[in-house]
Amino acid sequence: MPRNTTSRMFFFVYVLQSLKDNKLYIGYTNNLKQRIEEHQKGKSFSTKFRLPFQLIYFEGGLDENDAKRREGYLKTTQGRRFLGLRLIQYQRLKKALAAGR
């Protein structure tokens, strides 16, 4: 049975945290899994000296321009505050789930 679906490429904005120095790296890509693997293998010049990384945040968008705009926002002071609050929420949730075990 034929399907009437259109293939659409999603773009992702992602935030990595270095486990070496706790600093953040913010980027965007259309293949999140592959891009993170590249970072972890040291294939990205901007991050290879700060390995290893953990993915701490990502969000998807419908086009590249939207992802670029969102990446730019997350690199601003206001965007960094947003990420800081998300990180605090994540750590609280992680702690609560660990306490419930």
C-alpha positions as CSV (number, residue, x, y, z in Angstrom):
1,M,0.0,0.0,0.0
2,P,1.6,3.3,-1.0
3,R,2.1,5.9,1.6
4,N,1.6,9.6,1.2
5,T,4.4,10.8,3.5
6,T,7.1,13.2,2.6
7,S,10.5,12.7,3.9
8,R,11.6,15.7,6.0
9,M,15.0,16.3,7.4
10,F,15.1,17.5,11.0
11,F,17.8,19.6,12.5
12,F,18.9,19.4,16.1
13,V,20.5,21.9,18.4
14,Y,22.5,20.1,21.0
15,V,24.6,20.9,24.1
16,L,27.5,18.9,25.2
17,Q,29.2,19.2,28.6
18,S,32.9,18.4,28.9
19,L,33.6,15.9,31.7
20,K,37.1,17.3,31.8
21,D,36.4,21.0,32.5
22,N,32.6,21.1,32.8
23,K,32.4,23.7,30.0
24,L,29.5,23.6,27.4
25,Y,29.7,23.2,23.7
26,I,26.6,24.2,21.7
27,G,26.1,23.2,18.0
28,Y,23.6,22.0,15.5
29,T,23.4,19.2,13.0
30,N,21.0,17.2,10.9
31,N,22.3,13.8,12.3
32,L,22.6,14.0,16.1
33,K,23.9,10.5,16.7
34,Q,26.6,10.8,14.1
35,R,27.7,14.2,15.2
36,I,28.0,13.2,18.9
37,E,30.1,10.2,17.8
38,E,32.4,12.5,15.9
39,H,32.8,14.7,19.0
40,Q,33.5,11.6,21.2
41,K,36.1,10.3,18.8
42,G,37.9,13.7,18.7
43,K,37.1,14.4,15.1
44,S,36.0,18.0,15.9
45,F,38.9,20.4,16.3
46,S,36.8,22.7,18.6
47,T,36.1,19.9,21.1
48,K,38.9,17.3,20.8
49,F,41.0,18.7,23.6
50,R,38.1,18.7,26.1
51,L,37.0,15.0,25.8
52,P,35.0,13.2,27.0
53,F,31.6,14.8,26.7
54,Q,28.1,14.0,27.7
55,L,24.9,15.2,25.9
56,I,23.0,17.3,28.3
57,Y,20.4,18.9,26.1
58,F,19.0,18.8,22.6
59,E,15.9,20.0,20.7
60,G,14.7,19.4,17.2
61,G,13.6,21.8,14.5
62,L,12.2,21.6,11.0
63,D,14.8,23.5,9.1
64,E,18.4,24.6,9.2
65,N,17.7,28.3,9.7
66,D,15.6,27.5,12.8
67,A,18.4,25.4,14.2
68,K,21.0,28.2,13.5
69,R,18.8,30.8,15.2
70,R,18.3,28.6,18.2
71,E,22.0,27.8,18.5
72,G,22.7,31.6,18.4
73,Y,20.2,32.2,21.2
74,L,21.6,29.4,23.4
75,K,25.0,31.1,23.1
76,T,23.7,34.4,24.5
77,T,23.7,35.2,28.2
78,Q,19.9,34.7,28.3
79,G,20.3,31.3,26.5
80,R,23.0,30.2,28.9
81,R,20.6,31.0,31.8
82,F,18.0,28.9,30.2
83,L,20.4,26.0,29.9
84,G,21.5,26.5,33.5
85,L,18.0,26.1,34.7
86,R,17.4,23.0,32.5
87,L,20.6,21.5,33.9
88,I,19.5,22.2,37.5
89,Q,16.1,20.6,36.8
90,Y,17.8,17.6,35.3
91,Q,20.1,17.2,38.3
92,R,17.2,17.4,40.7
93,L,15.2,14.8,38.7
94,K,18.2,12.5,38.6
95,K,18.7,12.8,42.4
96,A,15.0,12.2,43.1
97,L,14.9,9.1,40.9
98,A,18.0,7.8,42.5
99,A,16.5,8.3,46.0
100,G,13.4,6.4,45.0
101,R,15.3,3.2,44.1
